Amino acid sequence: GIGLDVHGFVSEGSGENIFLVMDGVVITPPFSSGVLPGITRHTILTICKDMDIPVAEQTIPREMLYIANEVFFVGTAAEVTPIRSVDRIKVGSGARGPITKRLQDEFFALTGGAKPDRHNWLTPCSVPVGALTR
């Protein structure tokens, strides 16, 4: 589900932050729309900056979800999850869009160790041999 703030603007998902892509710009609601200042939200905003993808934090009318090129959720559990439709209205082509793909690929490369952790986000921890086989 997608929640609205007290003024009827898009706020966030049921446990995720929401992002839209319109004409190459990644858009997300501001804190004043009641969004959770999540770690993954901050991570995606940082990755956008690193990749020179323009970002705008602005109030989002519900109708903007229907005309967005791409929409995706981010969060600890959701990670980066494309949204194919809103209210049964297809978002963009109905599949993961190119900017969502770029952000998703970069997010998984950074968090999975395929790319260096240039922001010191990860904390290595050792696991005793055989501990994961129980």
C-alpha positions in Angstrom: 0.0 0.0 0.0 1.0 3.6 -0.5 0.1 6.0 2.3 -0.9 9.6 1.9 -0.2 12.5 4.3 -2.8 14.6 6.1 -3.0 16.8 3.0 -3.6 13.9 0.5 0.0 13.9 -0.9 2.0 10.7 -1.3 4.0 9.9 1.9 5.4 6.4 1.8 4.7 2.7 1.6 3.5 0.5 4.4 7.1 0.0 5.5 9.1 1.5 2.7 10.0 4.9 1.2 8.7 5.7 -2.2 10.5 7.2 -5.2 9.3 8.2 -8.7 11.2 8.9 -11.9 9.9 11.7 -14.1 11.8 12.8 -17.2 15.1 11.5 -15.7 14.7 13.1 -12.3 14.3 10.9 -9.2 11.6 12.4 -6.9 10.8 11.5 -3.4 8.5 13.1 -0.8 10.1 15.4 1.8 10.1 14.8 5.5 7.3 17.2 5.8 5.1 14.6 4.1 5.5 12.3 7.1 8.1 10.0 5.6 10.4 7.9 7.7 14.0 9.2 7.4 15.2 5.7 6.6 18.7 4.4 6.1 17.9 2.9 2.7 16.3 6.2 1.6 19.5 8.0 2.5 21.5 5.4 0.7 19.5 5.8 -2.5 19.8 9.6 -2.4 23.6 9.2 -1.9 23.9 6.7 -4.8 21.9 9.1 -7.0 24.4 11.9 -6.2 27.3 9.5 -6.9 25.8 8.6 -10.3 24.9 12.2 -11.2 21.2 11.3 -11.3 19.2 14.5 -10.5 17.0 14.3 -7.3 14.1 16.4 -6.1 12.4 16.2 -2.7 8.9 17.6 -3.3 5.3 17.0 -2.4 3.8 14.4 -4.7 0.1 14.5 -5.7 -1.4 11.0 -5.9 -2.1 11.5 -9.6 1.6 11.9 -10.3 2.0 8.2 -9.5 -0.2 7.5 -12.6 2.0 9.4 -15.0 5.5 8.7 -13.6 8.0 6.9 -15.9 9.1 4.7 -13.0 8.1 4.1 -9.3 10.0 2.1 -6.8 10.0 1.3 -3.0 13.2 1.3 -0.9 13.7 -0.1 2.6 15.5 -2.6 4.7 13.2 -5.4 3.6 12.2 -4.0 0.2 15.8 -3.1 -0.7 15.0 -1.5 -4.1 11.7 -2.9 -5.5 10.2 -1.6 -8.7 6.4 -1.0 -8.8 4.7 -2.2 -11.9 1.2 -0.6 -11.4 -0.6 1.7 -9.0 -4.4 1.3 -8.7 -4.2 -1.1 -11.6 -2.7 1.6 -13.8 0.5 0.5 -15.4 3.6 2.5 -14.4 5.7 3.4 -17.5 6.2 0.2 -19.5 4.9 -2.0 -16.7 8.4 -3.3 -16.0 11.5 -2.1 -14.1 12.7 1.1 -15.7 16.3 2.0 -16.6 17.0 4.4 -13.7 15.5 1.9 -11.2 17.7 -0.8 -12.7 20.8 1.4 -12.4 20.1 2.2 -8.8 19.2 -1.4 -8.0 22.4 -2.7 -9.6 24.5 -0.2 -7.8 22.8 -0.8 -4.5 23.3 -4.6 -4.7 26.9 -4.2 -5.9 27.7 -2.0 -2.9 25.8 -3.9 -0.3 26.9 -7.3 -1.7 30.6 -6.4 -1.8 31.0 -6.5 -5.6 32.0 -2.8 -5.4 34.2 -1.1 -2.8 32.3 0.4 0.2 33.4 4.0 -0.5 31.0 5.3 2.1 31.9 3.0 5.0 28.4 1.7 5.2 29.3 -2.0 5.8 30.7 -3.6 8.9 32.5 -6.8 8.2 31.8 -9.6 10.7 33.2 -13.0 10.9 31.1 -16.1 11.1 32.6 -19.3 12.5 33.0 -22.1 9.9 29.9 -24.3 9.9 27.7 -21.8 11.8 25.4 -21.3 8.8 24.9 -25.0 8.2 22.8 -25.7 11.3 
